[in-house]
Amino acid sequence: MKATSCKKPGEPMNLFDLTGKTAVVIGGNSTLGAAMCEGLAGHGARVAIVARNMDKATAVKEQIEQVGGAAACFQADATSAEDLKRVLQEVTLWGGSVDILMNCPGVNSSTPFFEITMEEWDHIMDVNLKSVVLACQIFGKHMVEAGKGGSIINISSVSSDPPLSRVLTYSTSKAGVNQVTKFLARELAPNNIRVNAIIPGFFPAEQNRKILTKDRVESIMRHTPMERFGDPSELQGAAVWLASEQASSFVTGALIRVDGGFGAMMI
Ligand SMILES: NC(=O)c1ccc[n+]([C@@H]2O[C@H](COP(=O)([O-])OP(=O)(O)OC[C@H]3O[C@@H](n4cnc5c(N)ncnc54)[C@H](O)[C@@H]3O)[C@@H](O)[C@H]2O)c1
């Protein structure tokens, strides 16, 4: 779809208007996912918050409703195809067909290489990568069948390439997320479904709390030109832009960094 034509100065362009769109945010109860749910809802989308933990999801829903937005919570383990298929049925009954899918569940661990067990490996790969493939299959097929186009946004990481020290499994899973994103961008382009990833830098959250030790934080700050952590709200611009078919109509297969410059320097 063509993005926009020239407007008079002062006339709103509505490039970022998501009114009438239904967004599914898997892991919408996460620190970063919650902020992006609020960003999408703030621009008019109905937001389906999909989470394992209903407490945090309900708090996100209430936050959105308090400012007049529309949201609902749906319970699922993101690694379960059965759960995701059920949630697809529930979401379509609630909000009609899905226009926007965002994948952001995540787990991490800094286990030294020789101590990584295959149980831990499988768990991290399942939550961070298998869940993305499953959701793209289940919700992506639905989006293709609905025939309205749409936007899929995967949450990758600065560790996806090159890898960060100490978090091999996490880095490998996120490298996989980048591959899935680019593969599907090509696969789904004929259906006008755009597939992109956001690469967040460092944002203190539950999954990285144990990993952000004093020496790690110092080295992150040395390597981040803006010399600070990100605030989750700083992801909203990229999320809304990628979700909007007007604002990012010709953007697919892109990995968008929101990292205070972390990816722009080697030493
Ligand atoms: N915080 C950062 O600095 C940072 C940087 C880059 C990427 N990310 C990514 O952002 C996303 C959100 O993470 P966050 O940093 O907000 O952390 P977080 O700890 O706040 O959230 C992680 C979420 O994943 C959910 N989750 C774990 N296993 C699940 C499962 N089986 N099914 C459903 N949900 C499950 C948890 O319930 C939790 O809500 C993750 O993909 C993470 O890898 C975070």
The ligand as an SDF file (V2000), in Angstrom:
LIG
                    3D

 44 48  0  0  0  0  0  0  0  0999 V2000
   15.7560   -6.4040   28.6760 N   0  0  0  0  0  0  0  0  0  0  0  0
   16.6820   -6.3410   27.7450 C   0  0  0  0  0  0  0  0  0  0  0  0
   17.7280   -5.7010   27.9200 O   0  0  0  0  0  0  0  0  0  0  0  0
   16.4860   -7.0580   26.4490 C   0  0  0  0  0  0  0  0  0  0  0  0
   17.4260   -6.8500   25.4410 C   0  0  0  0  0  0  0  0  0  0  0  0
   17.2620   -7.5080   24.2230 C   0  0  0  0  0  0  0  0  0  0  0  0
   16.1680   -8.3230   24.0440 C   0  0  0  0  0  0  0  0  0  0  0  0
   15.2800   -8.5190   25.0320 N   0  0  0  0  0  0  0  0  0  0  0  0
   14.1370   -9.3840   24.7750 C   0  0  0  0  0  0  0  0  0  0  0  0
   12.9320   -8.7230   25.1090 O   0  0  0  0  0  0  0  0  0  0  0  0
   11.9200   -9.7050   25.3570 C   0  0  0  0  0  0  0  0  0  0  0  0
   11.1990   -9.3520   26.6390 C   0  0  0  0  0  0  0  0  0  0  0  0
   12.0570   -9.6120   27.7480 O   0  0  0  0  0  0  0  0  0  0  0  0
   12.2690   -8.5930   28.9680 P   0  0  0  0  0  0  0  0  0  0  0  0
   13.6760   -8.1180   28.9040 O   0  0  0  0  0  0  0  0  0  0  0  0
   11.1620   -7.6180   29.0240 O   0  0  0  0  0  0  0  0  0  0  0  0
   12.2670   -9.5920   30.1950 O   0  0  0  0  0  0  0  0  0  0  0  0
   11.1790  -10.0540   31.2800 P   0  0  0  0  0  0  0  0  0  0  0  0
   11.9080  -10.9640   32.1770 O   0  0  0  0  0  0  0  0  0  0  0  0
   10.5000   -8.8780   31.8690 O   0  0  0  0  0  0  0  0  0  0  0  0
   10.1240  -10.8450   30.4000 O   0  0  0  0  0  0  0  0  0  0  0  0
   10.3250  -12.1240   29.9020 C   0  0  0  0  0  0  0  0  0  0  0  0
    8.9340  -12.6850   29.7110 C   0  0  0  0  0  0  0  0  0  0  0  0
    8.9750  -13.9520   29.0580 O   0  0  0  0  0  0  0  0  0  0  0  0
    7.9050  -14.6760   29.5830 C   0  0  0  0  0  0  0  0  0  0  0  0
    8.0640  -16.1080   29.3370 N   0  0  0  0  0  0  0  0  0  0  0  0
    9.1030  -16.9090   29.6800 C   0  0  0  0  0  0  0  0  0  0  0  0
    8.8370  -18.1770   29.3000 N   0  0  0  0  0  0  0  0  0  0  0  0
    7.6160  -18.1520   28.7170 C   0  0  0  0  0  0  0  0  0  0  0  0
    6.7850  -19.1430   28.1170 C   0  0  0  0  0  0  0  0  0  0  0  0
    7.1600  -20.4370   28.0420 N   0  0  0  0  0  0  0  0  0  0  0  0
    5.5840  -18.7730   27.6280 N   0  0  0  0  0  0  0  0  0  0  0  0
    5.1680  -17.4980   27.6990 C   0  0  0  0  0  0  0  0  0  0  0  0
    5.9190  -16.5010   28.2400 N   0  0  0  0  0  0  0  0  0  0  0  0
    7.1210  -16.8440   28.7370 C   0  0  0  0  0  0  0  0  0  0  0  0
    7.8790  -14.3640   31.0750 C   0  0  0  0  0  0  0  0  0  0  0  0
    6.6180  -14.6350   31.6470 O   0  0  0  0  0  0  0  0  0  0  0  0
    8.1820  -12.8820   31.0330 C   0  0  0  0  0  0  0  0  0  0  0  0
    6.9870  -12.1220   30.9780 O   0  0  0  0  0  0  0  0  0  0  0  0
   12.6510  -11.0620   25.3820 C   0  0  0  0  0  0  0  0  0  0  0  0
   12.5240  -11.6860   24.1230 O   0  0  0  0  0  0  0  0  0  0  0  0
   14.0970  -10.6530   25.5940 C   0  0  0  0  0  0  0  0  0  0  0  0
   14.9910  -11.6270   25.1150 O   0  0  0  0  0  0  0  0  0  0  0  0
   15.4090   -7.9050   26.2330 C   0  0  0  0  0  0  0  0  0  0  0  0
  1  2  1  0
  2  3  2  0
  2  4  1  0
  4  5  1  0
  4 44  2  0
  5  6  2  0
  6  7  1  0
  7  8  2  0
  8  9  1  0
  8 44  1  0
  9 10  1  0
  9 42  1  0
 10 11  1  0
 11 12  1  0
 11 40  1  0
 12 13  1  0
 13 14  1  0
 14 15  2  0
 14 16  1  0
 14 17  1  0
 17 18  1  0
 18 19  2  0
 18 20  1  0
 18 21  1  0
 21 22  1  0
 22 23  1  0
 23 24  1  0
 23 38  1  0
 24 25  1  0
 25 26  1  0
 25 36  1  0
 26 27  1  0
 26 35  1  0
 27 28  2  0
 28 29  1  0
 29 30  1  0
 29 35  2  0
 30 31  1  0
 30 32  2  0
 32 33  1  0
 33 34  2  0
 34 35  1  0
 36 37  1  0
 36 38  1  0
 38 39  1  0
 40 41  1  0
 40 42  1  0
 42 43  1  0
M  CHG  2   8   1  16  -1
M  END
$$$$
